[in-house]
Amino acid sequence: MKEQWEWEKQQLLGEKAVLQDTAHHLNLQVRSAQDEAKRSAEGGKAAQRAKVSVQGVSVVVPVSRRGAFSYWRVIRRQELDTAKQSIAALESELRTERSKLRSLLTEQDRFERERENVLAKLRHTEAVSNVSSL
């Protein structure tokens, strides 16, 4: 019985070694296929990416990891362009508001001078009327 157990153990260990060797060869084949696919993906970037237009925005849909980096670069660039456009619009609005504020301040200064002028004339008129009534 012990001999039979030893014999089965040796057979199982042999089968295990054969299975491990086969798995190793299959893993090598998978890696080489992945490398070949990667090389072909790098060689034909235009063929590997599909461009989709969504509301006038071109989005690149990646097929490979390299394409994923490119996709995120495009997204970041679009976000950056949108931010730049927003900043430019806000700066333009700010310039317009500052211009309006300057014109309002100028107008306020003019009204203040006119008010001071009218008050001075009123005081002068009161002083003249007080002097003539004496």
C-alpha positions in Angstrom: 0.0 0.0 0.0 2.8 2.4 0.9 4.5 1.5 -2.4 1.4 2.2 -4.3 1.0 5.5 -2.5 4.6 6.4 -3.4 4.1 5.4 -7.0 0.9 7.6 -7.3 2.7 10.4 -5.6 5.6 10.2 -8.2 3.0 10.1 -11.0 1.2 13.1 -9.7 4.4 15.0 -9.2 5.3 14.2 -12.8 2.0 15.3 -14.1 2.3 18.5 -12.0 5.7 19.2 -13.6 4.2 18.6 -17.1 1.3 20.9 -16.3 3.6 23.6 -15.0 5.8 23.4 -18.0 2.8 23.6 -20.3 1.4 26.6 -18.4 4.8 28.3 -18.7 4.8 27.8 -22.5 1.3 29.1 -22.8 2.2 32.2 -20.7 5.1 32.8 -23.0 2.8 32.5 -26.0 0.3 34.9 -24.5 3.1 37.5 -23.7 4.4 37.3 -27.3 0.9 37.7 -28.6 0.5 40.8 -26.4 3.8 42.2 -27.5 2.9 41.7 -31.1 -0.5 43.3 -30.5 1.2 46.3 -28.8 3.7 46.7 -31.7 0.9 46.7 -34.2 -1.1 49.1 -32.1 1.8 51.5 -32.0 2.4 51.1 -35.7 -1.2 51.9 -36.7 -2.3 54.5 -34.2 -4.8 56.0 -36.6 -6.4 52.7 -37.3 -6.6 51.7 -33.6 -8.4 54.8 -32.5 -12.0 55.8 -33.3 -12.9 59.5 -33.4 -16.4 60.3 -32.1 -17.9 63.8 -32.4 -20.1 64.7 -29.4 -21.6 68.2 -29.6 -18.8 69.5 -31.7 -16.1 68.1 -29.4 -13.7 65.5 -30.8 -13.1 62.7 -28.3 -10.6 59.9 -28.9 -11.6 56.5 -27.8 -8.5 54.5 -26.9 -7.9 50.9 -27.8 -4.6 50.4 -26.0 -2.9 51.7 -22.9 -0.9 54.1 -25.0 -4.2 55.3 -26.5 -5.6 55.8 -22.9 -2.8 58.2 -22.1 -3.5 60.0 -25.4 -7.2 60.1 -24.5 -6.6 61.7 -21.1 -4.2 64.2 -22.7 -6.9 65.2 -25.1 -9.4 65.5 -22.3 -7.0 67.6 -20.2 -6.2 69.8 -23.2 -9.9 70.3 -23.8 -10.4 71.2 -20.2 -7.5 73.6 -20.3 -8.8 75.2 -23.5 -12.2 75.6 -21.9 -10.6 77.2 -18.8 -8.6 79.6 -20.9 -11.7 80.6 -22.8 -13.6 81.2 -19.5 -10.7 83.2 -18.1 -10.6 85.3 -21.3 -14.3 86.0 -21.2 -14.1 86.9 -17.5 -11.2 89.2 -18.1 -13.2 90.9 -20.9 -16.2 91.3 -18.6 -13.9 92.7 -15.9 -12.4 95.3 -18.3 -15.9 96.3 -19.4 -17.0 96.7 -15.7 -13.9 98.7 -14.8 -14.6 101.0 -17.8 -18.2 101.5 -16.6 -17.0 102.1 -13.1 -14.5 104.7 -14.2 -17.2 106.5 -16.2 -19.6 106.4 -13.2 -16.9 107.8 -11.0 -16.2 110.6 -13.5 -19.9 111.4 -13.7 -20.2 111.3 -9.9 -17.2 113.8 -9.6 -18.9 116.1 -12.1 -22.2 116.0 -10.2 -20.3 116.7 -7.0 -18.6 119.7 -8.6 -21.9 121.0 -9.9 -23.5 120.6 -6.5 -20.7 122.5 -4.9 -21.0 125.2 -7.5 -24.8 125.4 -7.0 -24.3 125.6 -3.2 -21.7 128.3 -3.6 -24.1 130.3 -5.8 -26.9 129.8 -3.3 -24.8 131.1 -0.5 -23.7 134.0 -2.5 -27.3 134.8 -3.4 -28.3 134.5 0.2 -25.5 136.7 1.3 -26.4 139.4 -1.3 -30.0 139.3 -0.3 -29.1 139.6 3.4 -26.9 142.6 2.7 -29.5 144.3 0.5 -32.2 143.8 3.1 -30.2 145.6 5.8 
